[in-house]
Structures are given as C-alpha cells and as structure tokens.
Amino acid sequence: MKLTAKNLKIILLLVLVGFGIGIYLQDKEHQKSTAHAWKANRYNLARFNKITEYTKQMNAANWKVMQDSINSQLDTVMILRFRREVDSIKTSKSQNTAELAGDVVNK
C-alpha cells in the first residue's frame, strides 16, 4: 500500500476518532466510580462526624471507655474492609480458574 496524503489523512482521522472514543469511555467509567466514591464518602463522613462529636464529649473521667469504643469501631471498619478484599481476591481467583479451565477445554 502506497502512503499517499489521502491515506495518511484517513489514518490520522481513525487515530483521532479512536482517542476520542477512548477518552469518552474513560470519562463515563470515571463518572461511575466518582458517584460510588461520593456515596461511600458520605457514609464515612457521617461516621467520622459521629466519632468527632463523641471525642468532643471526652473528659478525664470517661476517656478510657470512649477510647475503647472508638477503637472497637475502627477495628470493625478494618475487619469489614479486609473481608471485602478477601472476597474480592477469592472471586478473581475463581474467575481466573474458570477462564483457565475454559482455555484448556478449548485447546
């Protein structure tokens, strides 16, 4: 194929359209993830505000009880996050195993 000006313009146009479509699709995914992040942040912010109000009520007499309560709440958040990560890893491993089994059968 001889590279003429017309062919170069067509190739350039295809590359630009490809980039445009890619940027559009990336923006749509970014909007989705941003919406989910805002939901999560609103929930986490509400919890953080509760903890902040709780700590404002602390004094020397009730410090130990409130500190234990806050630590148990943070531990719960960390445990839930860890469980979600483990579930995610298990899911991805099972999907990879299924894909590998499908590849072996197809070969």
N, C-alpha and C positions, 0 to 999 in steps of 0.2 A: 504494500500500500504506500502510495506516494503521499508525503505530508505536504499538502497544499495549504494555502491560507484558509480555505473553506473548511478543511478537515481540522485544522488547529482551532478554529473558532468553535466548531461543534464539540471538540474535546474539552475546550475551556468552558463552554456552556454546560456540558454534562458535569464537570467537576464542580462548578459553582452551584448547580442545582442540587447535587449530592450533598455539598456542605450545607446548603440552606435547609434541606430536609433533615439532615443530621442535627443541626442546631435547633430546629423546631421540635424534633422528638426529644432531644435532651432537655429542652425547656419545659415540655409537658411533664416529663418524669420529675424534674426539679420542683415543679409546682405541686405535684402529688406528695413528694417527700416533705416539702415545706409545710403543707397542710397537716400531715401526720405529726411533724415535729411541733407545730404550734399547739395541737391538741395535747400532746404529751407534756409540753412545757407548761400549759395552763394547769394541768393536773399537778405537775411537780411544783409549780409556783404556789399553788394553793396549799400544798403540804408544807412547803418551805415557810410560807407565811404563818401557818399554824404553829410550826416549830419556833419561829421567831417570837410570836406572841407568848408562847409557852416559856421561852427563855427570859423574856422580859419580866415574867412573874417570879422568877427565881430569887431567892434570898438565902442567907446562910442556913436557915432552918430547913428549907425544903430542897436544897441543892442536890443532895445525893439521890433522892427519889426521882427528881426530874431528870437528872443526868442519866440514870439507868433507863428511864422511859425513852428518852431521845436515842440512846444507844441501841435499845431494842428495836425502835422504829427504823433506824438506819440499817441495822443488821437485816431486818426483814426486807428492806428495799434491795440490799445487796444479794440476799438469797434468791429473791424473785428474779433479779437480773441474771444471776448465774444459771438458774433453772431455764430461763428463756434461751440463753446462749447454748446450754447443753442440748435442749430440744432442737434448736436450730442446727447444731452440729449433727445430731442423730438423723434429722430429716435430710440434710445434704448428703450424709454418708449413705443412707438408704437409697436416695435418688441416684447417686453415683454407682452404687452396686447394681441397681436395676438397669442403668444405662450400660454398664459393662456386660451384664448378663445378656442384654439385648444385642450388643455388638458381637458377643461370642456366638449367639444363635444365628445372627445374620451372616457371619463369615462362613 
